[in-house]
Amino acid sequence: MRMKRNIGIGLMGLGVVGGGVARVVLEKNRTLAEEIGCPLALKKVLVRDRGKPRPVLVDSHLLSLDPQEILADSEIDIVIEVIGGEHPALEYTKEALLRGKHVVTANKEVIAKHGAELLKMAQERGVSILYEASVGGGIPLLLPLHHGLLANEITTMYAIINGTTNYILTRMSNEGVSFDVALKKAQELGYAEPDAANDIEGKDAAYKLAILATVAFHTVVQPEDIYCQGISRLCKQDFRYAKELGYEIKLLAIAKQGDGSIEVRVHPAFIPVEFLLAKVDGVYNAVQIDGDLVGTLIFYGRGAGAQPTASAIIADVIATGRVICSEGKGSVRPRPPQRMPIRPVSELETRYYLRMGIADRPGVLAQIARVLGDHSISIASVIQKEADEVTQTAEIVIMTHPAREQFMQQSVSEMEGLSVVKEICNLIRVEE
Ligand SMILES: NC(=O)c1ccc[n+]([C@@H]2O[C@H](COP(=O)([O-])OP(=O)(O)OC[C@H]3O[C@@H](n4cnc5c(N)ncnc54)[C@H](OP(=O)(O)O)[C@@H]3O)[C@@H](O)[C@H]2O)c1
């Protein structure tokens, strides 16, 4: 049998993550060779600007502006895609697979939107596409779901998988600052992009949830299947009431499976302070997974950054390299998923926190209670603070017992039409 001399690596992107990956490949080459069975050889690195100063020393002759120098090079076995964004990353990934190259990627957008198609292409070409780094940065999530937890039926996942929003919510909760102040601080510290819309609106978390749910439930979940609500409506008052009631507010990505269908949603949620997820602060990520055999597991760690993300990518490279070295024995190809129905969010049943401004006069609460009662929603508690004497307006917070989302939304619309209701300030779901 002819032993492979080395495994050729084509690295697409040399930014935060690509720089971290290149550093590990160059500095830990001996250890990696022992793990894999033969050394990795960094053959080419795709960038946009060859003259840009780089934090990692990569030979300048390895830098290229031409993707074909990687895609058409028969000595490159594994393409690591860390340029990000949907295009041209998707086209490069497809071409790499079609040319019989293995792919390792950190690209959540490409995997969330096109994962099923790419997995099929890889399977047809007898190669693999691995993407551990696309969810939770350095936290191993997909490998446990693909391997260690396979005997389980995964019933529920609660995830904090966007470090930017978790940083903002932590500051709002701990320091009582406004959303705008917390966002500005996150941008100053480099935790949020100048255009942070994808994070703030929950889109980034939805991409990651689509990937997690697809793997955990062996079904295809697309980003557009996911009900998605961001954090920009949250105010200081919501955090004050949450504390008073014994909750934290987190942007949760939630996936549940049962009765032959699944539920997938991303939105801010009240969670009891004693829950472990309520204690996940700053840019950290955490994913709670419930399996029928294993019970509850919690994965916690750094969801981003050069080194944590490189840790996940290199693990995928090692797994792929071992298969290449053993000439295909011990496949790392996950099974392509099927399609399960997705339950609409209108069927959700949960408790709600409702904050509103009302006219400060007798009989108003009775009118609100009647609207809720007409939709079979019962009130668990009410908080009313001092009224504003000038505007004659009072702020009230209602906590409901479990109610159906559809009925809650109908009640809110009806309340908006009541002359005594000045403003519906916020409606937040409670997860217990
Ligand atoms: N940053 C994190 O902590 C993190 C964590 C988990 C996953 N990820 C994912 O990892 C990927 C990379 O993120 P990043 O933070 O490393 O991004 P980044 O710092 O912006 O780096 C992107 C790199 O790709 C190159 N590039 C971009 N578009 C290109 C194109 N069209 N042709 C050739 N080269 C191109 C850039 O070249 P130049 O350097 O010449 O501009 C740069 O080196 C993304 O999919 C991201 O979602 C990132």
The ligand as a Gaussian input file, in Angstrom:
#p B3LYP/6-31G(d) Opt

LIG

0 1
 N      -14.635000      35.501000      13.936000
 C      -15.074000      34.510000      14.695000
 O      -14.841000      34.469000      15.896000
 C      -15.860000      33.370000      14.071000
 C      -16.356000      32.331000      14.896000
 C      -17.035000      31.257000      14.320000
 C      -17.228000      31.250000      12.943000
 N      -16.758000      32.294000      12.180000
 C      -16.961000      32.229000      10.735000
 O      -15.698000      32.134000      10.110000
 C      -15.723000      32.786000       8.851000
 C      -14.606000      33.811000       8.777000
 O      -14.785000      34.780000       9.788000
 P      -13.622000      35.824000      10.141000
 O      -14.083000      36.494000      11.399000
 O      -12.309000      35.165000      10.130000
 O      -13.731000      36.835000       8.930000
 P      -12.658000      37.966000       8.507000
 O      -11.773000      38.294000       9.649000
 O      -13.432000      39.040000       7.855000
 O      -11.764000      37.225000       7.402000
 C      -12.213000      36.915000       6.113000
 C      -11.027000      36.506000       5.271000
 O      -11.496000      36.057000       4.028000
 C      -10.876000      36.782000       2.955000
 N      -11.906000      37.004000       1.952000
 C      -13.153000      37.486000       2.121000
 N      -13.835000      37.495000       0.978000
 C      -13.005000      37.011000       0.044000
 C      -13.115000      36.771000      -1.348000
 N      -14.241000      37.047000      -2.014000
 N      -12.032000      36.250000      -2.002000
 C      -10.906000      35.978000      -1.338000
 N      -10.739000      36.165000       0.002000
 C      -11.782000      36.686000       0.667000
 C      -10.383000      38.081000       3.574000
 O       -9.256000      38.512000       2.818000
 P       -8.394000      39.813000       3.211000
 O       -7.756000      39.481000       4.523000
 O       -7.403000      39.970000       2.139000
 O       -9.389000      40.929000       3.325000
 C      -10.022000      37.635000       4.991000
 O       -8.723000      37.132000       5.037000
 C      -17.143000      33.348000       8.716000
 O      -17.949000      32.414000       8.016000
 C      -17.605000      33.471000      10.145000
 O      -19.013000      33.428000      10.282000
 C      -16.079000      33.351000      12.700000

